[in-house]
Amino acid sequence: MSSSARLFTRAASRSHSDVATTPSAPPRTRPFSTSPPLLKKGAKAARSEKQQSSSPSSTKDHTSSSTSDDPSDFSALEADIASAVERLKNDLSKLRAGGRFNPEVLENLRVQPDRSAAGNATVKLSDVAQVIPKGRVVQVLVGEKDHIKPVSSAIQSSTLSLTPQPDPTGANPLLLIINIPPPTADSRRAAVQEATKAGEKAGTSVRDARGKQQKKLRALQLNKTARPDDLKKAGAQMEKVVEKGSAEVKRIVDGARKVLESG
């Protein structure tokens, strides 16, 4: 072999050896400082916090707290006064005037259908009979024959001063007839007194509602959760709400008294 051929062979062998022993390039890696786990954890925590803040219970508690700490919130006071006025109207509607009669008075009487029952159980008259007003006559249609005597006894023993009678025609043995007597001076006077008592009861309820609102304002003052100026302004507004409610009670009672006195 010639010297030039030997040199070519050695060079080729050396080149192949260098390629085989040359280490491969290390794989490309992401620096630790840019690893995403911390970002994922932070995002999850943010989502959790967002869900908690937007949950109904959290919103409700926040709203309730904000409402209770608001000295100018009179929703509870107004609701209590409205309830007192509604009860007053209901009580006055049961008073008789001009020979007219409210059937609810009879319907709400308690009847003991079975005297042998344990505990003297009673039910409303409307549960065992139907009350049908017809001018100055009221018909009571009893559902069962055994209930006629208990219903009649309940009416006679009440404070209504009414006496039920059997059907005068004899056509319906389950029918009771009640004649409503015309009003007298004494009955008018008694009705007016009842109206006055109902008005006093409503007035007491209005004052009790004011007391509850006053306690709320006092608590805000002691806890220093409201500014003095806001509390002073709320106190003045509270008195206006109470004054309006009291005026409504007086208006209703005065109107009822006029009707009863003229009846």
Contacts in CASP RR format, 6 or more apart in sequence:
PFRMAT RR
TARGET T0000
AUTHOR 0000-0000-0000
METHOD contacts of the structure
MODEL  1
MSSSARLFTRAASRSHSDVATTPSAPPRTRPFSTSPPLLKKGAKAARSEK
QQSSSPSSTKDHTSSSTSDDPSDFSALEADIASAVERLKNDLSKLRAGGR
FNPEVLENLRVQPDRSAAGNATVKLSDVAQVIPKGRVVQVLVGEKDHIKP
VSSAIQSSTLSLTPQPDPTGANPLLLIINIPPPTADSRRAAVQEATKAGE
KAGTSVRDARGKQQKKLRALQLNKTARPDDLKKAGAQMEKVVEKGSAEVK
RIVDGARKVLESG
52 58 0 8 1.000
67 73 0 8 1.000
67 75 0 8 1.000
68 216 0 8 1.000
69 220 0 8 1.000
69 225 0 8 1.000
69 226 0 8 1.000
71 216 0 8 1.000
71 217 0 8 1.000
71 220 0 8 1.000
71 226 0 8 1.000
71 230 0 8 1.000
71 231 0 8 1.000
71 233 0 8 1.000
71 234 0 8 1.000
71 235 0 8 1.000
72 230 0 8 1.000
72 233 0 8 1.000
72 234 0 8 1.000
72 237 0 8 1.000
74 213 0 8 1.000
74 237 0 8 1.000
74 238 0 8 1.000
74 241 0 8 1.000
76 209 0 8 1.000
76 212 0 8 1.000
76 213 0 8 1.000
76 216 0 8 1.000
77 209 0 8 1.000
77 210 0 8 1.000
77 212 0 8 1.000
77 213 0 8 1.000
77 238 0 8 1.000
77 241 0 8 1.000
77 242 0 8 1.000
78 241 0 8 1.000
80 205 0 8 1.000
80 206 0 8 1.000
80 208 0 8 1.000
80 209 0 8 1.000
80 212 0 8 1.000
81 205 0 8 1.000
81 206 0 8 1.000
81 209 0 8 1.000
81 241 0 8 1.000
81 242 0 8 1.000
81 245 0 8 1.000
81 248 0 8 1.000
83 205 0 8 1.000
84 202 0 8 1.000
84 203 0 8 1.000
84 205 0 8 1.000
84 206 0 8 1.000
84 209 0 8 1.000
84 249 0 8 1.000
85 202 0 8 1.000
85 245 0 8 1.000
85 248 0 8 1.000
85 249 0 8 1.000
85 252 0 8 1.000
87 201 0 8 1.000
87 202 0 8 1.000
87 205 0 8 1.000
88 198 0 8 1.000
88 199 0 8 1.000
88 201 0 8 1.000
88 202 0 8 1.000
88 249 0 8 1.000
88 252 0 8 1.000
88 253 0 8 1.000
89 252 0 8 1.000
91 194 0 8 1.000
91 198 0 8 1.000
91 201 0 8 1.000
92 195 0 8 1.000
92 198 0 8 1.000
92 252 0 8 1.000
92 253 0 8 1.000
92 256 0 8 1.000
93 102 0 8 1.000
93 104 0 8 1.000
94 102 0 8 1.000
94 104 0 8 1.000
94 105 0 8 1.000
95 102 0 8 1.000
95 191 0 8 1.000
95 194 0 8 1.000
95 195 0 8 1.000
95 256 0 8 1.000
95 260 0 8 1.000
96 102 0 8 1.000
96 180 0 8 1.000
96 183 0 8 1.000
96 187 0 8 1.000
96 191 0 8 1.000
97 183 0 8 1.000
97 188 0 8 1.000
97 191 0 8 1.000
97 259 0 8 1.000
97 260 0 8 1.000
97 262 0 8 1.000
97 263 0 8 1.000
98 182 0 8 1.000
98 183 0 8 1.000
98 263 0 8 1.000
99 136 0 8 1.000
99 180 0 8 1.000
99 181 0 8 1.000
99 182 0 8 1.000
99 183 0 8 1.000
99 263 0 8 1.000
100 135 0 8 1.000
100 136 0 8 1.000
100 180 0 8 1.000
101 133 0 8 1.000
101 135 0 8 1.000
101 136 0 8 1.000
101 138 0 8 1.000
101 180 0 8 1.000
103 131 0 8 1.000
103 132 0 8 1.000
103 133 0 8 1.000
103 138 0 8 1.000
105 160 0 8 1.000
106 125 0 8 1.000
106 131 0 8 1.000
106 138 0 8 1.000
106 140 0 8 1.000
106 155 0 8 1.000
106 160 0 8 1.000
106 178 0 8 1.000
107 124 0 8 1.000
107 125 0 8 1.000
107 126 0 8 1.000
107 131 0 8 1.000
108 124 0 8 1.000
108 125 0 8 1.000
108 126 0 8 1.000
109 124 0 8 1.000
109 125 0 8 1.000
109 154 0 8 1.000
109 155 0 8 1.000
109 158 0 8 1.000
110 122 0 8 1.000
110 123 0 8 1.000
110 124 0 8 1.000
110 125 0 8 1.000
110 154 0 8 1.000
111 122 0 8 1.000
111 123 0 8 1.000
111 124 0 8 1.000
111 125 0 8 1.000
111 127 0 8 1.000
111 128 0 8 1.000
111 129 0 8 1.000
111 147 0 8 1.000
111 150 0 8 1.000
111 151 0 8 1.000
111 154 0 8 1.000
112 120 0 8 1.000
112 121 0 8 1.000
112 122 0 8 1.000
112 150 0 8 1.000
112 154 0 8 1.000
113 123 0 8 1.000
113 128 0 8 1.000
113 146 0 8 1.000
113 147 0 8 1.000
113 150 0 8 1.000
114 121 0 8 1.000
115 150 0 8 1.000
125 131 0 8 1.000
125 140 0 8 1.000
125 151 0 8 1.000
125 154 0 8 1.000
125 155 0 8 1.000
128 142 0 8 1.000
128 143 0 8 1.000
128 144 0 8 1.000
128 147 0 8 1.000
128 150 0 8 1.000
128 151 0 8 1.000
129 140 0 8 1.000
129 141 0 8 1.000
129 142 0 8 1.000
129 143 0 8 1.000
129 147 0 8 1.000
129 151 0 8 1.000
129 176 0 8 1.000
130 140 0 8 1.000
130 141 0 8 1.000
130 143 0 8 1.000
131 138 0 8 1.000
131 139 0 8 1.000
131 140 0 8 1.000
132 138 0 8 1.000
132 139 0 8 1.000
132 140 0 8 1.000
132 141 0 8 1.000
133 139 0 8 1.000
135 180 0 8 1.000
136 179 0 8 1.000
136 180 0 8 1.000
136 182 0 8 1.000
137 177 0 8 1.000
137 178 0 8 1.000
137 179 0 8 1.000
137 180 0 8 1.000
138 177 0 8 1.000
138 178 0 8 1.000
138 180 0 8 1.000
139 175 0 8 1.000
139 176 0 8 1.000
139 177 0 8 1.000
139 178 0 8 1.000
140 151 0 8 1.000
140 155 0 8 1.000
140 164 0 8 1.000
140 175 0 8 1.000
140 176 0 8 1.000
140 177 0 8 1.000
140 178 0 8 1.000
141 172 0 8 1.000
141 174 0 8 1.000
141 175 0 8 1.000
141 176 0 8 1.000
142 148 0 8 1.000
142 151 0 8 1.000
142 174 0 8 1.000
142 175 0 8 1.000
142 176 0 8 1.000
143 174 0 8 1.000
144 174 0 8 1.000
145 173 0 8 1.000
145 174 0 8 1.000
148 173 0 8 1.000
148 174 0 8 1.000
148 176 0 8 1.000
151 164 0 8 1.000
151 176 0 8 1.000
152 164 0 8 1.000
152 176 0 8 1.000
155 162 0 8 1.000
155 163 0 8 1.000
155 164 0 8 1.000
155 176 0 8 1.000
155 178 0 8 1.000
156 162 0 8 1.000
156 163 0 8 1.000
156 164 0 8 1.000
161 181 0 8 1.000
162 178 0 8 1.000
162 180 0 8 1.000
163 178 0 8 1.000
164 176 0 8 1.000
164 177 0 8 1.000
164 178 0 8 1.000
165 176 0 8 1.000
165 177 0 8 1.000
165 178 0 8 1.000
165 179 0 8 1.000
166 173 0 8 1.000
166 175 0 8 1.000
166 176 0 8 1.000
166 177 0 8 1.000
167 173 0 8 1.000
167 175 0 8 1.000
167 176 0 8 1.000
167 177 0 8 1.000
168 177 0 8 1.000
181 187 0 8 1.000
183 191 0 8 1.000
183 263 0 8 1.000
188 260 0 8 1.000
188 261 0 8 1.000
188 263 0 8 1.000
191 260 0 8 1.000
192 257 0 8 1.000
192 260 0 8 1.000
192 261 0 8 1.000
195 253 0 8 1.000
195 256 0 8 1.000
195 257 0 8 1.000
195 260 0 8 1.000
196 253 0 8 1.000
196 257 0 8 1.000
198 253 0 8 1.000
199 249 0 8 1.000
199 252 0 8 1.000
199 253 0 8 1.000
202 249 0 8 1.000
202 253 0 8 1.000
203 246 0 8 1.000
203 249 0 8 1.000
206 242 0 8 1.000
206 245 0 8 1.000
206 246 0 8 1.000
206 249 0 8 1.000
207 242 0 8 1.000
209 242 0 8 1.000
210 238 0 8 1.000
210 242 0 8 1.000
213 238 0 8 1.000
214 238 0 8 1.000
217 226 0 8 1.000
217 231 0 8 1.000
217 234 0 8 1.000
217 235 0 8 1.000
217 238 0 8 1.000
220 226 0 8 1.000
220 231 0 8 1.000
221 228 0 8 1.000
221 231 0 8 1.000
226 234 0 8 1.000
END
